[in-house]
Amino acid sequence: MEERAFGRWGQHASVIGLGTWQLGADWGDVDDRRSLAVLEAAAEAGVTFFDTADVYGDGRSESAIAGFLGSRPDLHVLVATKMGRRVDQIPENYVLDNFRAWNDRSRRNLGVDRIDLVQLHCPPTVVYSRDAVFDALDTLVAEERVAAYGVSVETCAEALTAIARPGLASVQIILNPFRMKPLQQVLPAAREAGVGVVARVPLASGLLSGRYTADTVFPADDHRTYNRHGEAFDQGETFSGVDFAAGVEAAAEFAALAPEGWTPAQTALRWIVQQPGVTTVIPGARTPEQARANALVGKLPPLSDATLAAIEDLYRHRVRDQVERRW
C-alpha cells in the first residue's frame, strides 16, 4: 500500500484509509463483531489510517477502534478523531475548556494518552476565522493531548480559510467524481502550505458504487433516508448533495467508465487517489470484503487520460450545477 506524508506534520498514512462512521451509527444496523472484522480486514490489507469522531454512535466508533487496536499492539495505525458535534453548533462552544473536555472523553474512548490527530468537526463557518480557536488547538498540542490537529469542512471557502493557519496539519473535505470543486483551489493551496488532504464521502454515500436504483429503500435510521434534504445536518454529507434520482442515473453512466475488471467504487477511489495533493481517502466499509476491495485500490494502476476526461465530462454535464454553487 502506498503511503503519503501529511506535509508539515511529517506523519505518513496509507493512501487508502478507513472511514468509520458506519461503525457507530447512521448507516443502519451496527454489529460490533462485524465492525471488528472490518477493522481487521482493512489493517491486514495495509490500511494505516482510521478516521472516526466522538459523535459516531456517541463514542461507539471510537471504542470499537480502541478494542481492535488494543488486541493488535503489533500494528501502527494513525487514528484521527473529530470533535464538536455533540453540542449545539454555535461559535461560543468552540473554546479551550470544551476542547479539553471533549478531548478527555475521546482519549478515554480510544484508550490513549495522546490522540494522533484531532479535527474540528464541521463547525460554524465563523469558527475558522477566530484566532482564539486555533490558539486553543495549539494548546492541546502543547499539553500533549494531541499530536496534531486539523479541520473537517463543508465548503471550499472554509477549507481555504483554515489552510492559512500555520499550525494546521490537515483538512478533510468531500472529494469524489461528483464533487470536483476542491480541485480548483483547495488542493493547490493545501499542497503549497504543506497541509494534508483527507478526502471523505468518496463514494457519494454509495451512489458511486453503482449498486442503487431509483427504487432503493434505505433503513429509517440511515442518513440516506432522513437527511436527503439536510434535515439533520449538512445536505452535502448525504449523496454529496446530489439529488438521489439524478444521482442514480449519473452513477450508471459512471459505472460504464470503469476499466475492465474494476468495480465502479474502485474507479471512484482511484480517481481521488490520482488528484495531486490528496494524502488519504477514507471510504467506509460495512463488510470485510468491502474493506479489502477498497484497499486494493492502493495497488491499482492509474486511470487513463481518456477515462479521466470522460469522468470530468460526466461531472460537468450531469452533476456540477447541483453542487458547486453551494459547496
C-alpha positions, -999 to +999 in steps of 0.1 A: +000+000+000+014+034-010+018+059+019+019+096+017+030+123+041+009+149+059+032+177+047+043+199+077+032+173+102+055+147+088+034+116+096+026+091+068-007+074+061-018+047+036-034+064+006-065+043+012-077+048+048-109+037+065-138+059+075-156+045+105-189+065+107-207+033+098-192+015+129-210+039+151-244+049+137-265+064+109-259+037+083-285+012+095-278-016+120-244-018+137-229-052+146-199-050+169-184-083+157-187-072+121-171-039+130-141-057+144-139-078+113-139-047+091-111-031+111-091-064+109-096-067+072-086-031+065-054-034+086-044-067+071-048-051+037-023-023+045-046+005+058-028+026+084-052+055+088-086+052+106-109+082+108-136+084+134-155+110+155-168+114+191-203+117+177-203+084+157-226+064+178-218+088+207-184+072+210-192+037+198-169+040+168-140+053+189-145+025+213-145-001+186-112+011+172-097+011+208-109-025+213-094-036+180-060-018+183-058-030+219-058-065+207-032-058+180-003-040+195+018-050+165+000-026+142+010+010+136-022+029+127-028+066+128-062+074+144-079+106+136-110+116+155-132+147+154-149+169+180-176+195+183-208+179+170-221+166+204-232+201+214-252+229+199-235+243+168-228+278+180-195+296+178-194+302+216-190+264+222-156+263+205-134+273+234-104+257+252-123+244+282-147+225+259-119+213+238-102+198+268-134+181+280-141+167+245-105+156+242-106+138+276-137+119+265-122+108+232-089+098+248-108+076+272-128+061+244-097+054+223-077+042+253-047+065+246-029+093+264-024+113+232-045+113+201-027+113+168-049+138+150-080+157+162-102+176+138-128+202+143-160+185+130-176+209+105-181+238+130-200+270+121-182+289+093-171+318+116-151+294+138-124+290+111-117+327+113-112+330+151-076+332+164-087+320+198-099+288+184-066+280+168-047+292+199-068+266+219-059+239+194-022+248+197-026+245+235-039+209+231-007+201+212+015+218+238-002+199+266+005+166+246-032+158+244-029+155+206+000+152+183-016+174+156-049+190+146-069+196+115-104+206+104-132+189+086-151+213+064-183+216+043-172+242+018-142+251-002-142+286+013-139+272+048-110+250+037-091+279+023-096+299+055-083+271+076-053+262+054-040+297+061-034+287+097+002+279+103-004+251+128-029+232+107-019+196+098-048+185+077-081+195+060-108+169+055-132+177+026-157+159+004-140+150-028-152+125-054-161+123-091-194+140-081-177+168-061-148+182-080-147+218-069-119+213-044-096+206-073-097+243-083-082+260-053-083+238-022-059+211-032-033+235-048-035+257-016-030+227+007+000+215-013+016+249-012+011+251+026+021+216+034-013+207+047-025+171+042-058+164+025-082+138+038-109+130+011-142+120+026-175+108+013-155+093-016-184+072-030-211+099-026-228+078+002-226+047-020-240+063-052-207+058-070-208+021-062-234+017-089-255-006-067-286+016-062-316+022-083-343+048-081-364+023-061-337+015-035-350+020+001-327+026+030-334+019+067-352+046+087-320+051+109-298+056+078-289+092+070-296+084+033-333+083+044-335+111+069-310+136+056-316+138+019-325+174+021-303+184+050-329+178+077-304+166+103-270+181+092-255+195+060-271+181+029-238+177+013-229+148+036-256+127+020-251+116-016-226+146-018-256+168-021-267+153-054-304+146-059-308+109-054-328+101-086-305+122-108-275+107-090-286+072-097-287+080-134-253+097-134-239+068-114-250+043-140-231+064-166-201+065-143-202+027-138-199+023-176-165+041-174-149+015-151-119-003-166-123-040-172-121-059-140-126-029-118-157-021-098-173+014-100-163+020-064-126+012-071-127+035-101-140+064-080-114+058-053-086+055-079-098+089-094-094+105-060-060+090-053-047+104-086-056+140-077-024+159-068-024+169-031-046+141-017-029+124+012-055+097+020-091+089+011-114+073+037-141+051+023-163+034+048-169-004+047-198-024+061-181-058+055-146-072+054-150-078+017-157-042+011-127-032+032-104-054+012-118-043-022-113-007-012-077-013+000-068-030-033-071+004-050-038+013-033-022-011-057-041-004-089-025+014-118-036+050-127-067+056-148-060+065-184-062+101-197-093+091-217-111+077-186-102+108-166-115+131-194-148+110-196-153+113-158-148+151-159-172+154-188-198+134-169-194+157-139-196+188-160-228+178-178-247+159-151-236+170-116-217+202-114-246+226-114-262+208-085-232+211-061-207+238-070-230+267-062-233+255-026-201+239-016 
